[in-house]
Amino acid sequence: MSDKMMMTIAHAINDVVLVVLKTPEILEPVGITQEKFFTKVLGYDETGLWVQFPDFELPVRVGEESNLWIPESMQEVDASAMIPWGAIGTVMHFPNVEGYDKPSPFNRDIGFTNSDTS
């Protein structure tokens, strides 16, 4: 990145960043319990920052046409989560650092830890 180029969140898309939340409890219902975590930026809009949420657990659906779910049987899916701008304290970007700049989609060392012990 040139010294003359201003940094914007657009430069972090597809990179791994460190997100520090100022209100972590707002995201607890979706399983994000840490105040700070590394994640891949997928995009952004006026509402917030869209990030990768690998291995999110969803209940298994009974049949394609059914509205029945089996909560005891979970499947892991790749999801995205929108973090509202108001919940974010800061985002640290590490441009041109190996492993953080346009990482492999197969790298699973990023994401969130589920605190649910049930």
C-alpha positions as MATLAB code, in Angstrom:
seq = 'MSDKMMMTIAHAINDVVLVVLKTPEILEPVGITQEKFFTKVLGYDETGLWVQFPDFELPVRVGEESNLWIPESMQEVDASAMIPWGAIGTVMHFPNVEGYDKPSPFNRDIGFTNSDTS';
ca = [
       0.000    0.000    0.000;
       1.361    3.399   -0.973;
       2.042    6.001    1.706;
      -0.190    8.377   -0.254;
      -3.206    6.031   -0.320;
      -5.751    6.536    2.448;
      -6.784    3.377    4.275;
     -10.485    2.481    4.144;
     -12.382   -0.630    5.193;
     -12.646   -1.535    1.501;
      -8.911   -2.385    1.565;
      -9.608   -5.109    4.155;
     -12.141   -7.095    2.096;
     -10.990  -10.742    1.823;
      -8.274  -10.134    4.435;
      -8.138  -11.336    8.035;
      -8.559   -8.549   10.590;
      -8.672   -8.244   14.358;
     -12.078   -6.989   15.489;
     -12.439   -5.496   18.970;
     -16.022   -5.110   20.144;
     -17.147   -2.381   22.497;
     -20.388   -4.226   23.276;
     -19.667   -7.976   22.925;
     -22.938   -8.986   24.622;
     -24.905   -7.771   21.587;
     -23.566  -10.725   19.550;
     -23.872  -13.443   22.223;
     -27.199  -14.736   20.800;
     -25.376  -15.793   17.601;
     -22.458  -17.372   19.483;
     -19.862  -14.575   19.378;
     -18.738  -14.180   22.981;
     -15.195  -12.847   22.702;
     -14.421   -9.160   23.008;
     -11.721   -9.516   20.339;
     -11.257  -12.080   17.594;
      -9.694  -12.606   14.156;
     -12.024  -12.979   11.214;
     -12.101  -12.580    7.450;
     -13.886   -9.471    6.120;
     -16.427  -10.370    3.437;
     -17.837   -6.889    2.910;
     -19.466   -3.902    4.533;
     -22.502   -1.673    4.192;
     -24.090    1.232    6.024;
     -25.294   -1.133    8.771;
     -22.040   -2.889    9.633;
     -19.156   -5.179    8.787;
     -19.859   -8.568    7.156;
     -17.450  -11.259    8.372;
     -16.842  -14.958    7.840;
     -18.378  -17.226   10.478;
     -16.985  -20.709    9.729;
     -18.434  -23.880   11.218;
     -21.649  -22.300   12.543;
     -23.948  -24.955   14.013;
     -27.489  -25.181   12.651;
     -30.189  -27.702   13.571;
     -30.779  -30.389   10.953;
     -33.941  -29.853    8.893;
     -36.333  -32.796    8.407;
     -36.973  -32.956    4.644;
     -36.595  -30.178    2.089;
     -40.248  -29.067    2.244;
     -40.588  -29.347    6.028;
     -40.561  -26.673    8.699;
     -39.500  -29.249   11.286;
     -36.019  -29.090   12.795;
     -34.082  -31.527   14.954;
     -32.360  -29.320   17.544;
     -30.329  -32.232   18.979;
     -28.745  -32.919   15.574;
     -26.487  -30.110   14.468;
     -24.756  -29.533   11.152;
     -21.759  -27.254   10.678;
     -22.129  -24.692    7.888;
     -20.113  -21.747    6.669;
     -22.027  -18.563    7.407;
     -21.491  -14.840    7.428;
     -22.310  -12.486   10.268;
     -23.005   -8.770   10.191;
     -21.431   -6.901   13.074;
     -23.190   -3.549   13.560;
     -20.876   -0.540   13.378;
     -22.132    0.553   16.819;
     -20.805   -2.660   18.392;
     -17.290   -2.292   16.965;
     -14.607   -0.538   18.991;
     -11.860   -0.943   16.392;
     -10.708   -3.055   13.464;
      -7.016   -3.759   12.981;
      -5.897   -4.636    9.459;
      -2.541   -6.238    8.644;
      -1.893   -5.541    4.952;
       0.870   -7.525    3.293;
       1.354   -9.790    6.327;
       1.499  -13.420    5.216;
      -1.548  -15.352    6.367;
      -3.604  -12.208    6.959;
      -3.521  -10.716    3.463;
      -5.997  -12.535    1.181;
      -5.816  -15.805    3.152;
      -6.620  -19.222    1.801;
     -10.324  -20.074    2.137;
      -9.203  -23.376    3.635;
      -7.554  -21.675    6.629;
      -9.787  -22.397    9.608;
      -7.639  -20.678   12.264;
     -10.065  -17.762   12.240;
     -13.534  -17.348   13.618;
     -15.286  -17.672   16.926;
     -15.357  -20.066   19.839;
     -18.763  -21.362   20.895;
     -19.125  -20.933   24.645;
     -22.202  -23.168   24.814;
     -21.208  -26.193   26.893;
     -24.513  -28.048   26.597;
];
